[in-house]
């Protein structure tokens, strides 16, 4: 199991993640959802772990 990392990483990953699925509560009322993309408001995140194992894949596909 991979524990999700920093807030910055979660936003970067969600922006680049094809599996990002916003939760109903967060983004429907938010303006400028692009800025709010983060694993923290993705349905696939549970207990700080990406349940579809995309976090590491996306993170490693991004260049640092
Ligand atoms: S929680 Fe998983 S599926 Fe959702 S944006 Fe993050 S890496 Fe992608």
Backbone and ligand atoms as CSV (ligand in chain L), in Angstrom:
chain,resi,resn,atom,element,x,y,z
A,1,UNK,N,N,0.834,-1.202,0.000
A,1,UNK,CA,C,0.000,0.000,0.000
A,1,UNK,C,C,0.863,1.243,0.000
A,2,UNK,N,N,0.456,2.204,-0.779
A,2,UNK,CA,C,1.227,3.427,-0.871
A,2,UNK,C,C,0.488,4.557,-0.175
A,3,UNK,N,N,1.124,5.109,0.789
A,3,UNK,CA,C,0.535,6.264,1.448
A,3,UNK,C,C,0.763,7.499,0.606
A,4,UNK,N,N,-0.294,8.268,0.480
A,4,UNK,CA,C,-0.217,9.485,-0.318
A,4,UNK,C,C,0.762,10.459,0.318
A,5,UNK,N,N,1.471,11.185,-0.527
A,5,UNK,CA,C,2.510,12.078,-0.054
A,5,UNK,C,C,2.025,13.474,0.251
A,6,UNK,N,N,2.782,14.436,-0.179
A,6,UNK,CA,C,2.517,15.819,0.193
A,6,UNK,C,C,1.315,16.378,-0.553
A,7,UNK,N,N,0.781,17.473,-0.031
A,7,UNK,CA,C,-0.334,18.142,-0.695
A,7,UNK,C,C,0.045,18.592,-2.092
A,8,UNK,N,N,1.258,19.071,-2.252
A,8,UNK,CA,C,1.704,19.502,-3.565
A,8,UNK,C,C,1.699,18.334,-4.545
A,9,UNK,N,N,2.179,17.200,-4.082
A,9,UNK,CA,C,2.192,16.026,-4.941
A,9,UNK,C,C,0.790,15.579,-5.290
A,10,UNK,N,N,-0.103,15.632,-4.334
A,10,UNK,CA,C,-1.467,15.191,-4.604
A,10,UNK,C,C,-2.138,16.067,-5.642
A,11,UNK,N,N,-1.844,17.358,-5.612
A,11,UNK,CA,C,-2.421,18.243,-6.615
A,11,UNK,C,C,-1.796,17.998,-7.978
A,12,UNK,N,N,-0.478,17.803,-7.999
A,12,UNK,CA,C,0.195,17.538,-9.262
A,12,UNK,C,C,-0.266,16.218,-9.857
A,13,UNK,N,N,-0.379,15.227,-9.013
A,13,UNK,CA,C,-0.793,13.911,-9.496
A,13,UNK,C,C,-2.220,13.961,-10.025
A,14,UNK,N,N,-3.114,14.571,-9.279
A,14,UNK,CA,C,-4.519,14.611,-9.704
A,14,UNK,C,C,-4.659,15.335,-11.038
A,15,UNK,N,N,-3.863,16.385,-11.216
A,15,UNK,CA,C,-3.918,17.136,-12.463
A,15,UNK,C,C,-3.497,16.266,-13.643
A,16,UNK,N,N,-2.599,15.345,-13.393
A,16,UNK,CA,C,-2.082,14.487,-14.466
A,16,UNK,C,C,-2.706,13.100,-14.486
A,17,UNK,N,N,-3.657,12.877,-13.612
A,17,UNK,CA,C,-4.184,11.522,-13.452
A,17,UNK,C,C,-5.422,11.305,-14.311
A,18,UNK,N,N,-5.410,10.244,-15.105
A,18,UNK,CA,C,-6.576,9.946,-15.944
A,18,UNK,C,C,-7.691,9.304,-15.141
A,19,UNK,N,N,-7.375,8.899,-13.934
A,19,UNK,CA,C,-8.391,8.264,-13.100
A,19,UNK,C,C,-9.028,9.194,-12.096
A,20,UNK,N,N,-8.669,10.461,-12.183
A,20,UNK,CA,C,-9.202,11.428,-11.223
A,20,UNK,C,C,-10.713,11.550,-11.359
A,21,UNK,N,N,-11.398,11.329,-10.250
A,21,UNK,CA,C,-12.849,11.425,-10.234
A,21,UNK,C,C,-13.252,12.292,-9.052
A,22,UNK,N,N,-13.667,13.513,-9.310
A,22,UNK,CA,C,-13.986,14.404,-8.195
A,22,UNK,C,C,-15.173,13.902,-7.385
A,23,UNK,N,N,-15.109,14.088,-6.105
A,23,UNK,CA,C,-16.241,13.752,-5.251
A,23,UNK,C,C,-17.355,14.757,-5.475
A,24,UNK,N,N,-18.582,14.332,-5.246
A,24,UNK,CA,C,-19.722,15.218,-5.494
A,24,UNK,C,C,-19.673,16.449,-4.605
A,25,UNK,N,N,-19.293,16.245,-3.381
A,25,UNK,CA,C,-19.378,17.325,-2.406
A,25,UNK,C,C,-18.416,18.466,-2.710
A,26,UNK,N,N,-17.223,18.114,-3.160
A,26,UNK,CA,C,-16.211,19.141,-3.290
A,26,UNK,C,C,-16.401,20.075,-4.457
A,27,UNK,N,N,-16.431,19.549,-5.668
A,27,UNK,CA,C,-16.218,20.397,-6.817
A,27,UNK,C,C,-17.465,20.967,-7.446
A,28,UNK,N,N,-18.619,20.413,-7.163
A,28,UNK,CA,C,-19.818,20.902,-7.827
A,28,UNK,C,C,-20.083,22.355,-7.469
A,29,UNK,N,N,-19.744,22.725,-6.263
A,29,UNK,CA,C,-19.998,24.105,-5.844
A,29,UNK,C,C,-18.759,24.978,-5.979
A,30,UNK,N,N,-17.648,24.381,-6.324
A,30,UNK,CA,C,-16.411,25.143,-6.383
A,30,UNK,C,C,-16.239,25.776,-7.756
A,31,UNK,N,N,-15.761,26.968,-7.762
A,31,UNK,CA,C,-15.436,27.649,-9.008
A,31,UNK,C,C,-13.958,27.425,-9.302
A,32,UNK,N,N,-13.646,27.225,-10.566
A,32,UNK,CA,C,-12.251,27.013,-10.930
A,32,UNK,C,C,-11.744,25.678,-10.458
A,33,UNK,N,N,-12.434,24.626,-10.870
A,33,UNK,CA,C,-12.098,23.305,-10.354
A,33,UNK,C,C,-10.680,22.870,-10.714
A,34,UNK,N,N,-10.139,23.424,-11.766
A,34,UNK,CA,C,-8.774,23.053,-12.138
A,34,UNK,C,C,-7.807,23.290,-10.987
A,35,UNK,N,N,-8.064,24.353,-10.259
A,35,UNK,CA,C,-7.166,24.693,-9.158
A,35,UNK,C,C,-7.397,23.803,-7.942
A,36,UNK,N,N,-8.529,23.123,-7.942
A,36,UNK,CA,C,-8.874,22.323,-6.775
A,36,UNK,C,C,-8.583,20.845,-6.979
A,37,UNK,N,N,-8.096,20.503,-8.153
A,37,UNK,CA,C,-7.817,19.094,-8.395
A,37,UNK,C,C,-6.779,18.571,-7.424
A,38,UNK,N,N,-7.130,17.547,-6.740
A,38,UNK,CA,C,-6.209,16.936,-5.795
A,38,UNK,C,C,-6.726,15.550,-5.455
A,39,UNK,N,N,-5.818,14.682,-5.129
A,39,UNK,CA,C,-6.228,13.353,-4.692
A,39,UNK,C,C,-7.161,13.434,-3.481
A,40,UNK,N,N,-7.037,14.511,-2.726
A,40,UNK,CA,C,-7.856,14.616,-1.523
A,40,UNK,C,C,-9.334,14.769,-1.848
A,41,UNK,N,N,-9.661,15.231,-3.058
A,41,UNK,CA,C,-11.074,15.278,-3.422
A,41,UNK,C,C,-11.393,14.335,-4.575
A,42,UNK,N,N,-10.631,13.274,-4.657
A,42,UNK,CA,C,-10.884,12.228,-5.647
A,42,UNK,C,C,-11.569,11.056,-4.971
A,43,UNK,N,N,-12.567,10.532,-5.647
A,43,UNK,CA,C,-13.320,9.400,-5.101
A,43,UNK,C,C,-12.446,8.175,-4.858
A,44,UNK,N,N,-11.377,8.077,-5.595
A,44,UNK,CA,C,-10.545,6.877,-5.490
A,44,UNK,C,C,-9.602,6.891,-4.300
A,45,UNK,N,N,-9.562,8.018,-3.598
A,45,UNK,CA,C,-8.703,8.083,-2.425
A,45,UNK,C,C,-9.486,7.659,-1.186
A,46,UNK,N,N,-8.936,6.702,-0.493
A,46,UNK,CA,C,-9.558,6.251,0.736
A,46,UNK,C,C,-8.476,5.952,1.751
A,47,UNK,N,N,-8.640,6.472,2.947
A,47,UNK,CA,C,-7.622,6.305,3.991
A,47,UNK,C,C,-6.248,6.754,3.527
A,48,UNK,N,N,-6.230,7.832,2.745
A,48,UNK,CA,C,-4.974,8.374,2.238
A,48,UNK,C,C,-4.247,7.426,1.288
A,49,UNK,N,N,-4.976,6.485,0.745
A,49,UNK,CA,C,-4.381,5.561,-0.205
A,49,UNK,C,C,-5.210,5.571,-1.484
A,50,UNK,N,N,-4.524,5.670,-2.624
A,50,UNK,CA,C,-5.229,5.583,-3.892
A,50,UNK,C,C,-5.670,4.144,-4.105
A,51,UNK,N,N,-6.980,3.935,-4.164
A,51,UNK,CA,C,-7.515,2.590,-4.218
A,51,UNK,C,C,-7.354,1.938,-5.587
A,52,UNK,N,N,-7.019,2.707,-6.582
A,52,UNK,CA,C,-6.831,2.140,-7.912
A,52,UNK,C,C,-5.361,2.137,-8.325
A,53,UNK,N,N,-4.490,2.391,-7.354
A,53,UNK,CA,C,-3.040,2.286,-7.561
A,53,UNK,C,C,-2.506,3.137,-8.704
A,54,UNK,N,N,-3.106,4.308,-8.857
A,54,UNK,CA,C,-2.623,5.184,-9.911
A,54,UNK,C,C,-1.610,6.204,-9.401
A,55,UNK,N,N,-1.595,6.397,-8.100
A,55,UNK,CA,C,-0.762,7.476,-7.552
A,55,UNK,C,C,0.704,7.312,-7.924
A,56,UNK,N,N,1.252,6.151,-7.627
A,56,UNK,CA,C,2.666,5.929,-7.931
A,56,UNK,C,C,2.930,5.972,-9.429
A,57,UNK,N,N,1.984,5.434,-10.182
A,57,UNK,CA,C,2.145,5.406,-11.632
A,57,UNK,C,C,2.214,6.819,-12.196
A,58,UNK,N,N,1.289,7.654,-11.758
A,58,UNK,CA,C,1.273,9.034,-12.239
A,58,UNK,C,C,2.481,9.795,-11.741
A,59,UNK,N,N,2.808,9.571,-10.470
A,59,UNK,CA,C,3.940,10.289,-9.889
A,59,UNK,C,C,5.233,9.956,-10.620
A,60,UNK,N,N,5.416,8.698,-10.935
A,60,UNK,CA,C,6.658,8.301,-11.595
A,60,UNK,C,C,6.675,8.704,-13.056
A,61,UNK,N,N,5.493,8.967,-13.625
A,61,UNK,CA,C,5.447,9.399,-15.020
A,61,UNK,C,C,5.705,10.884,-15.150
A,62,UNK,N,N,5.639,11.593,-14.028
A,62,UNK,CA,C,5.940,13.014,-14.062
A,62,UNK,C,C,7.429,13.197,-13.838
A,63,UNK,N,N,8.010,14.116,-14.545
A,63,UNK,CA,C,9.445,14.317,-14.385
A,63,UNK,C,C,9.736,15.333,-13.297
A,64,UNK,N,N,10.721,15.049,-12.531
A,64,UNK,CA,C,11.134,15.979,-11.479
A,64,UNK,C,C,12.526,16.492,-11.744
L,1,LIG,S1,S,-6.485,9.336,-5.745
L,1,LIG,FE1,FE,-5.636,7.984,-7.311
L,1,LIG,S2,S,-7.112,8.077,-8.997
L,1,LIG,FE2,FE,-7.510,9.828,-7.672
L,1,LIG,S3,S,-6.332,11.505,-8.554
L,1,LIG,FE3,FE,-5.083,10.560,-6.976
L,1,LIG,S4,S,-3.823,9.063,-8.066
L,1,LIG,FE4,FE,-5.527,9.601,-9.395
